[in-house]
Amino acid sequence: MKAHPYAHMLSTADCAIIVCGDTRREMASGYWPGDCGAATQNILLAATDMGLGSVWLGVYPTQERMQGVAEVLGLPKEVLPFNIIALGYPDEKKEDVDRFDPAKVHYEKW
Ligand SMILES: Cc1cc2nc3c(=O)[nH]c(=O)nc-3n(C[C@H](O)[C@H](O)[C@H](O)COP(=O)(O)O)c2cc1C
């Protein structure tokens, strides 16, 4: 996809979901990226549970990517593309990586 420089996997992915924030439907202004992030995480978890591979491809807040995706999809100006989620049946099984670092957790105060 020309609108995204790091999305080469879309040419072989079985499908993709574009998560968007519709600012006309916001209950509180400015929270749409958080809402879209939560929706994305749910989609990624559901995909994994179904045995699918997935990749979060960041679009927001890079203006050129947002404009490019909006043009390709013909989005109304109030509908803002947050990311692209590439989905497909994985060719390889990657080992699980434990990235939990207790030193990054702060209690009571930073
Ligand atoms: C906010 C965000 C944006 C990302 N954007 C891209 C991207 O544009 N292209 C890409 O190949 N991976 C991107 N990734 C990384 C992949 O979604 C994925 O996290 C990465 O391949 C590592 O996967 P793993 O955590 O399962 O090892 C992004 C991840 C996040 C959280």
The ligand as a Tripos MOL2 file, in Angstrom:
@<TRIPOS>MOLECULE
LIG
   31    33     1     0     0
SMALL
NO_CHARGES

@<TRIPOS>ATOM
      1 C1          1.6480    1.6420   17.7250 C.3       1 LIG1
      2 C2          2.2920    0.5570   16.8860 C.ar      1 LIG1
      3 C3          2.5760    0.8040   15.5450 C.ar      1 LIG1
      4 C4          3.2030   -0.1700   14.7500 C.ar      1 LIG1
      5 N1          3.4440    0.0760   13.4340 N.ar      1 LIG1
      6 C5          4.0070   -0.8800   12.6770 C.ar      1 LIG1
      7 C6          4.2390   -0.6650   11.2810 C.ar      1 LIG1
      8 O1          3.9050    0.3920   10.7480 O.2       1 LIG1
      9 N2          4.8160   -1.6670   10.5720 N.ar      1 LIG1
     10 C7          5.2010   -2.8600   11.1500 C.ar      1 LIG1
     11 O2          5.7140   -3.7270   10.4460 O.2       1 LIG1
     12 N3          4.9980   -3.0800   12.4680 N.ar      1 LIG1
     13 C8          4.4160   -2.1270   13.2340 C.ar      1 LIG1
     14 N4          4.2050   -2.3580   14.5560 N.ar      1 LIG1
     15 C9          4.7550   -3.5830   15.1620 C.3       1 LIG1
     16 C10         3.8960   -4.8030   14.9710 C.3       1 LIG1
     17 O3          2.5260   -4.5520   15.1040 O.3       1 LIG1
     18 C11         4.2960   -5.8540   16.0100 C.3       1 LIG1
     19 O4          4.1450   -5.2970   17.2730 O.3       1 LIG1
     20 C12         5.7120   -6.2810   15.7940 C.3       1 LIG1
     21 O5          5.7720   -6.9640   14.5940 O.3       1 LIG1
     22 C13         6.1990   -7.1530   16.9710 C.3       1 LIG1
     23 O6          5.3410   -8.2010   17.1870 O.3       1 LIG1
     24 P1          5.4540   -9.0410   18.5150 P.3       1 LIG1
     25 O7          5.2120   -8.0550   19.6330 O.co2     1 LIG1
     26 O8          4.3560  -10.0450   18.4300 O.co2     1 LIG1
     27 O9          6.8010   -9.6170   18.5380 O.co2     1 LIG1
     28 C14         3.5790   -1.4020   15.3450 C.ar      1 LIG1
     29 C15         3.2630   -1.6530   16.6790 C.ar      1 LIG1
     30 C16         2.6310   -0.6960   17.4520 C.ar      1 LIG1
     31 C17         2.3020   -1.0060   18.8930 C.3       1 LIG1
@<TRIPOS>BOND
     1     1     2 1
     2     2     3 ar
     3     2    30 ar
     4     3     4 ar
     5     4     5 ar
     6     4    28 ar
     7     5     6 ar
     8     6     7 ar
     9     6    13 1
    10     7     8 2
    11     7     9 ar
    12     9    10 ar
    13    10    11 2
    14    10    12 ar
    15    12    13 ar
    16    13    14 ar
    17    14    15 1
    18    14    28 ar
    19    15    16 1
    20    16    17 1
    21    16    18 1
    22    18    19 1
    23    18    20 1
    24    20    21 1
    25    20    22 1
    26    22    23 1
    27    23    24 1
    28    24    25 2
    29    24    26 1
    30    24    27 1
    31    28    29 ar
    32    29    30 ar
    33    30    31 1
@<TRIPOS>SUBSTRUCTURE
     1 LIG1         1 GROUP 0 **** ****
